[in-house]
């Protein structure tokens, strides 16, 4: 009877899995942003990491899931931050503080997976790839509903009878989409620049909803 080599400890197996996933993700995003999303095949990604196609699908259901994997991380980071905000904060205040405080650590979280610069290039790729353009809309709709339900729970409201949680989240998400497009077009992709842009636009939400935007005409009698 042939002796079987001992199985590696569970911790080492998980570490190896994590390293494989990160390697596949980095290669996928690098190929997507240099060669093109639609032009890149799963086989090319797997070959570059020296694993099988089956191994790729063990970690990602498809190329789309790989393209949005870091965005999943960002959104999860924000949701966790919002969940922990004190209930003394108003809904919008909680969302604002959650997104701004999450920027303090999200850069490190992203960097553990891929370079932040690669993440920003991927964001620009998504904005310019027809096959991916509809995906953020679907994803944001799902995330908005999840956040609205969390806000309703914080406030002791029924989200299906009280429209305020969904309205507040829709307004907040609209600001985030605007800043997302701007940072995708901008030259400065640093986390500091992104945080500053986000804070500036969030602080303009209230004035933007004011009844009258017009500056009084001093020449009008």
N, C-alpha and C positions, 0 to 999 in steps of 0.2 A: 504493500500500500504506500503510495507516494505522499509524503508530507506536504500539506498545503501551507503556503506562507501565511503568517498571521495577518489578519485584517488590520488596517491602520486604525488608530483610535478615532472615535466619532468626531472629535474636534478637528483632527487633521483632515478627515474626509470633507467636512463642511468648509474648511479653509481652502481646500483644493477646488471644490465646487465654486466657491466665491471667486477665486482667481480665474477660473475658466470663464465664468460669466462676464467678469470685468474685461478679460482679454477679448472675448467675442464682441462685447459692446464697443470697446474702443476701436477695434478693427472695422466694425460695421459703420460706425459714425464717420471714421476717417475715409472709408471708401465712398460712403454716401455723399460726403461734402467735397470730395475731389473728383470722383468719377461720375457721380450722379446717382440718385436713389433708384430710379427705374433701371439704370444700366448695371447696377450691382446685383449679383446673384447670391443666394444663400451658400452655394457651393464655393464661391470665391471667398466669402467670409470664413467659412469653416476651414478651407484649405490654408488660409493665411495663419490660422491659429493651430493648424495641424491636428484638427479633430474631424470627426465625421459630420455629415449633414444631420444625422440623427441626434448628435450631441447638441448642435445648434438648436434644434426644435425642443430639446429637453429644457432649455433655458428661455427660449422666446417662441411664442406661437407663430410668429411671422416677422417679416422685415419691419412692418409698421410698429409692432410692439417694441422692437429694438430702437427704432427712430425716436420713440416717445418715452423710453425708459427713464432718462434723466428728468424729463418733465414730470413723470410720475413721482420721482423722488422729491422734486420741488413742491409739488402740490400736497404730498403727504406731510412734508415738513410744515407747510403753512397750516394745514388742517390740525395737526397736532398742537401747533402754537395757539391757534384759535381756541381749541378745546380747553387749554390751560389758562386762558385769560380770565381775570376775576369777574364775577357776575355784577360787580358794581359799575363796570364799564357799559356804556350804551352799545347797541349792536354795531353801529358804524365805527365807534371808537375801538371796540374790540377787534374788528376786522382790520382797521388801519394799524393798530398796534401789533397785531399778530403778523401782518405781512412785513412791517418794518423791523420787528424784532427777529423775525426768521432770517432776514438778510444778514444778520450778525453771524449766523452759523452756517447758512446754506452754502456759502462759498467753500467752506471746508468739507461739507458733506458731498458736494459735487466733485471736488478735487480728489476725493478718495476713490471715485469711480472713473472720471475722465477729466482731462484738463478743462478748466473753465472756458478757455478760448475755443476749444472744440465744441463745447456745449453751445456757445454763442453762434458759431458757424452752423451748427445743426439747426438752431432756431431760424437763421436766415435761409437755410435750405428749405425748411418746411414752408416758409412764407413764399417761396418762389417755385415750389413743386406742385403742379396741378393735382397729382395723385394724392397729395397729402393735405391740400388746402381745406377740405371738408372735415378732416379729422379733428382739428382743434375745436370746431364748433360743436361737434357731437360730444367731445370730452368736456368742454366747458359747461354744456347744458347739464350733463350728469353731475359735475362737481358743484354747480350752482344749487342744484336740488339738495345735494348732501349738506352743503353749508346752510341753506335756508332751513332745513330741518334741525340742524344744530342750533341755529339762532333762535328758532321757535322754542326749542326745548329750554334754552337758557332763560328765555323770557316768560316761560309758562304759557305759551300760546299754541293753538291748533293751526298748523301751517295750511291745512286744507280749508279753513274757514276764515282765517285772518290773512289778508294779502301782504301785510307789511314785511314779513321776513323775506319773501321772494322779491318784493320790490326793492328793498334795501340791498339785497345781494346782487340783483341785476344791475343796479346803479354802480355798486362797487366793482363788479366784474367788467362793466363797460370801461371804467377808468383803467383797469388792469390790462384790458385788450389794447387800449390806445397806447399805453406806455410800452406794451410788448412790441407793437409795430414800430414805435419810435426807436426803441433800443435795438431792434433788429436792423434798422437802417443806419444807426449811429456809428461813429468811428470809435468811440470810447466804450469798450465792452467790459470795463472793470466793474466789480461788484459795488464799489463806492458810487460810480456814476449811475448804475442801475437803481440803487437805493435812493439816491438824491432825486432822480427823475420821478420815481414812483411816489416819493413823499410829496414832491411839488404838485403833481397832478391830483393826488388824493386830497391835498389841502385846498385845491381849487373846486372840488366837487360842490361844496355848499354854495359858494358864490355863483357857480354856474347854474344852479337851480333857482337862483333868485328871480323874482317876478320881472324885473326890468334890468337889462344889461346896458341900456343907453346912458352915456354920460350927458348930464344936462347941458343943453346948448345955451351958452351964456349970451348968445346973440339974439335969442328968441325973447321977445317981449311978452 
